[in-house]
Amino acid sequence: MIIVMQAEAAQSDLEHVVARVEGLGLRPHVIVGTERTVVAVVGDERNAQMSGLETLPGVASVLPILAPYKVASLEVQSEPTVVQAGPLVVGGGRVGVIAGPCSVESREQIVQTARAVKEAGALGLRGGAFKPRTSPYSFQGLKEQGLELLAEAREATGLAIVTEVVSPEDVPLVARYADVLQVGARNMQNYRLLEAVGRTRVPVLLKRGPAATVEELLLAAEYILDAGNRQVMLCERGIRTFETHTRFTLPLATVPWLHARTHLPVVVDPSHGTGHANLVESMAAASVAAGADGLIVEVHPDPKCAASDGGQTLDIPAFRRMMDVCRRVAAAVGRTLG
């Protein structure tokens, strides 16, 4: 349910409501907007004595939340969430661009890429230090050494670091280096990991699983929000279908569908969504036109020699061209890229 506070409610009124909700064994999430303050109440309401909440001082109304995802719902927060991590801003009319290699391979590779993508207009640097791979014999990443190299690249360029965390026990380590914690598609329903990143307050990029529904994506985000972290970005990176002409099928209708139901910003990954470098520019531009709040793109100085996902990775000149096209599309729809 949602407890809507009166515009003139005092701070003591809000604190009284929060204490009452906690006394009922439920979890209150206070959301302060420009027009109203609401308390989203989460938990099993069946056995709680809910009557009387609407009579508390400062309360305007008590409303049910119809969506199964509570804190992520537009019913709770009508204003879009804007996520900021260092220079990277996602949402609020800004299309934040995150770019970099699938895997961190060396100091020269990651610093060279960081400088190039920054020059082209990106404000976030992606790079995998921990790599969950389908085969145990594939390159698994440089782990903490990779995190240290990402930190060096940030020092050299000022870009925000976006990197994946793959297990709950790694969260404290990765959070020491990262500006954004990425939860990959394979881990979208790893609920202990979602709770762990939710306790960090570091912004989170949550990727949709290849066989997950959009509602399951929102419920996964709810785990992070319920743990206390409000800085969550949803990422559409493609789903498995019967088609074989692309690595995955990238359903861009997801973007406006999510915007109609959640205040969380939506990022699109056209690299994984297509699996082919020659399709990335078109799908990135289409994502911006569809209303995406951000893009995450794989870029490498020499994709043919990349340790992973070279076939879907742009080289530096191709990334510059993509940014030029997307910048024009963003301007046409009244938004800013970068």
N, C-alpha and C positions, 0 to 999 in steps of 0.2 A: 504494500500500500504506500501511498504518498501522503505525507502530512504537509500541507501548504501553509506557510506562516503568513500572517498579516504583514503588510508593507511597513507598518509602524511598530512591529513587535520588537521588544527589547532583547538584548543578548541573554538576560536572565530568563526570559520566556523560552528562548531556544534551548538553553541548557536544561530547563525543567522538562521540556518535551523529550530531549535526548535521554535524560535520566529515567523518565517514565518508560520509554521504549526498552531501555536496557533492563529495567526492573521486570519487564515481561518476558525476559529471556530472548529478545530479538536484537538484531544488529541495526543501528541507525547509521545512515550515510548522509551527512549534511552537505547539500549542494547549494552554494551561494551564486545566484545569477544576478544580472543587472536589473531585472525587474522583480524577482521574487526569490525567496529562500525556501527550499523544500527539504524535508527529511524523508529519504527513501528508507522504508522499513523492510528488512530482509530476514527471512527465517520462516519457521513453521508457525503460521498464525492460527492454526485450528484450535489449539488448546489455550491460547492466550486470551486474557480478558481485555478485548480491544475497545469495548464501549467506554465512553467518557473521554477519549482522546480529543474529540472535536470540541469539548468544553474547556480544555486547558487554556490558560491565558496566552494570547498571541496567535492562536491557531485559527486560520481562516476556513479550512476545509480538510477533510480526510477522504481520499479517493483510492479506489483499487487500481493496481497496476495489472493491466490485462496481458501484457507480453510476458512470456516465460523468462526472458532476460530482463531483469529489473533495473539495475543501475545503468545499463547500457541504453535503455529505452529513451525515446524522445518524450515519453509520458513523464519521465522524471526530470529531464533536462532538455528544454527546447532549444537552447543556444548551442551551436556546434562547438565541440571541444577543439582547441588549437594546441598542438603539441610542439614544444620548443626544446631543443637540445643543442646548446651552444648556438652556432649561427643557423642551424637547420630549423626551419619553421614549416610545419605541415598543417594545413587548414587555414581558415580565415581568409580565403581568397588567394593564398600562396600555394603554389604547387612545388613542394619540396623535392629536390632531386638528390638521390643517393646513388652513387656509382662506384665501381671498383671491381676487383677480381673475385672470382668464386673463392679462391684460396690464397692466403698469404704464403708466398713462396720464398721471398728473399727481401732484404732491405732495399736493394736497388729497384726491384719490381714494384714494391708497394709505395715507396716514396715517389718514384717516377710517375706511377699511375695517379697518386694523390695530387701531385702538382698539375698534371694534365687535366684531370676532371675538374679541379677547382678553376683553372684558367677558362674552361669551357662553360662554367656557371654552376656546377654542382656545389652543394653545401654540406653534403654528407658523404663519407667514405665507407663503403662496405668492404668486407674482407673476412673470410672464414679462417679462424685459428683452430677451432674444433670442428671437424667435418664429419657428420654422420653419413656414411656411404653405404650403398646397397651391398657392395661386396666388401668383406673384411680385408681384402688384399689391395683395395684402392687406397690412394693417398688420404690419410686421416687428419691432416693438418699439423701445424707446428706447435699447437697448443700454447703454453704460456710464452714460449719464444715468439710465436705469432702475435700474441697480445702486445708484447713489448715492442715489436716492429710497428704495429698499428699506432701505438702511443708515440713512437718516433715520427711517424708520418703526420700525426695530428700536430706535433710540436713544430714540424716544418711548414705546415700549411694552414693550421687553424680549423680544419674540417672536423665535423662531428663524426665520431667512430660508431659504426653500426656493425655488430658482430653477433654471431649465434652462440647461444648457450644451450647445451644439450642434456644436462642433468642437474637436479637440484643441488647436489654437493658442489658443482662448479660455479653456482651463481655468485657467491661472495668474491671469488677470484675474478670472474669476468666483469662483474660490476665495478671493480677497482679500476679497470681500464676503459670500459665502454661508456659512451654517451647514450646509446640505445641498445637494449638487449633484444636480439631477435630470437623468437621462438619459431623454429622451422616447421614446415608442413608435416613432417613425420612426428612431431611432438605436440601438435595442436591439441590433442586430447590426453597429454601427459599431465594430469591434474596436479600432481605434487610439484611439478616444475612450474606450472601456472601459478600456484600459490606462492612458490618461492620467489618468482620474479615480482609478484604482486606485493611482497613485503619489502622490496628494495626501494621503491619510489623512483627508480631509474626508468625513463620512458621505455615502452615495450612495443616492438613491431611483431604482431601476431599473424603468421601466415596460415591461410586456409589449407586444410588437408586435401589431398587429391581426390579423396572419396567422401568428403564432408559436405553436408548441406550448409547453406548460408546461416540457417538458424543454429546449427551446431557450432559454427564459427562464433556467433554472438554469445552463445552459452559458454564457450571456452573463454571469451573475453570477460564474461561475468565473473569467472574465478579470479582473474587478476584484479578486477575492480572491487570485488567483495573483500579481497585481502588488503585493500586500502590504496592501491596505485591507480590514479585517475588518468595517467598519461599513457593511453593505449591507442595504437594505430592498428587498424585491420588491413590485411594485405591479401588481395586476390592474385594468386599465382598460377591459376589454371587447374582444371580437374580432369580426371580420366574419363574418356568416353570411348565409343567404338571407332572414332576417327584415328587414322594413323599418319596423316600428312603433317601433323605437328606433334611435338613431344607431349603436350597436353592441349586441352581446349580452353581458350581464354574467354570466359563469358563476361563481357563488359557490361551487360545489363545488371550485373551484381552491384556496380557502383551506384547508379541512381536508386536501386532497390534498397540498398543499405542506408543511403542518405534519407530515405523516406521513413526509416524506422529507428535509426540510432544517431546520436550526436557525435559518435567517434569518427575521426577522419579515416579515409579509405585510400590506401596506396595500391598501385598496380605494379606487378613484376612481369614485363613483357619478355624478359629473357627466358625464365622458366616456363612462362605461359605459352611460348611458341617452340623453343628449342632450336631455333634457326636464326642466326645473326641477321640474315637479310630481311627478316620479318619484324625485327625489333623496332625499327624507326616508325613504320606504319602503325604498329599496335601501340606504341608509346604516344604518338600523336592522337590516335583514336581514344586512348585512355584520358588524355587531357580534355578532349572534346566531350567525353562522357561525364566529366565532372570529377575526375580523380584528384585527390588532395596531394598526392605524391607519386613519384616513380622510383623504383629501385632497379638498376640496370647493371649488368655485368660488363666490365671493361677491363682490358688487359693490353699491355704494350705489344704483345705478340701472341694472339690467341692460339695460333697453331702449336705453340710450345707450352700452353697452359697446362697445369697439373690436373685440372678438372674443368669440365663443361666448356671446352674451347669452341665447340660448334655453335654455341648460342651467345658467344661473347663478342662484343664490339671491339675493334681496335680504336685507337685514339682519334684518327680522322673521322671514322664513322660515328663516334660519339659526338664529336663537334657538329656534324651534319644533323644528327638527331636533335640536339639541343636547339639548333637554329630553327628547325621545323616546328618543334614543340613550343618554342618561344612565340612564334607567329600564331599558332593555334591558341595558345593561352591568351594572347592579346585580343584575338578575335572574340573570345568568350568572356572578356572582362576580368582576366585573372593575371597573376604574375608568376613567372617560372623562375626557380632558383632556390 
